Amino acid sequence: MEEKKAPERIILGSGYIHLATFKKGQTIPEPQDFCTKENRYSYIKNGATLEYTNEVQEAKDDMGKVSKTVITSEEVTLKAGLMTLIGDTIEKLCDTARVSVSQDGKYRKTKIGGVGNRKGAKYVICFHHVDPEDGDIWVMIVGQNQAGFTLSFAPSDATVVDAEFKAMPNLDEEGTLVDYVEEILTDGDPDPETYKVEQNLTKVSSTFTGTSIGAGEKLTATLTAEADHTIQTPTVTMNGQDVTATACDSTEGTVTIESVTGDVIITAAATANA
């Protein structure tokens, strides 16, 4: 069977940098699961760059008729311009940096330097490129910044620190340096969308016991009052719109929506008979 060719894409736009401390022996999550608001490291300016370089060694006979080439070393660097900075951000850029907060909570101090203060820390770093048209891209490495940093305070331009995270072979047991993951958006039918069904019932029971329903499906529910009670006129909303007139049959005590196109709320209450 011939393998289907992946669609070509134009990569345009930037994204976000996410970062978390790497612990030896840990299982690293998939990039698409790792990138959350909780571990967003910094907003970036001027995008991000992934660089891969290698060194090769070629062996060739004296007559130039046979040769063999092998890769002897590889290097991957993820670069990004960090635009939102605090001491905690700098601590991840500099292995000798230490951050503390004053007792009154008014000041954050970052001490930088002193090789005896090195932590030897490594980080899981992932760049998330957002593309709603062709699908998102995630670039993940395990590494650390090895290029130092420069803080500039200009009168008219925002301070941007150029970070260079050098990848280390700690992503898996295969020595992988970088995971490059692409989201695949298909042209086929998407998974059926579901909508919530909320029932606010007082002294009333309903034959519909679920909490959701598929888009376009028919919803039917029979409402029954407790003994010696009478149901007052129920109300039904769908997608925030009142559809009581078309969905509710007070005489039969039924709710019917032929095709669900939004979240449904059924409200019904019964009062005791005189």
Secondary structure, DSSP 4 states (H G I P E B T S, - for coil): -PPPPPPP------EEEEEEEE-TTPPPPPHHHH--GGGEEE-EEEEEEEEEEEEEEEEE-TTSS-EEEEEEEEEEEEEEEE-S--HHHHHHH-TT-EEEE-TTSS-EEEE---GGG----EEEEEEEE--TTT--EEEEEEEEE-S-------SSS---EEEEEEEES-SSTT----EEEE----SSPPPPPEEEEEEEEESEEES---SEEETT--EEEEEEEPTTEEEPPPEEEETTEE-HHHHEETTTTEEEESS--S-EEEEEEEEE--
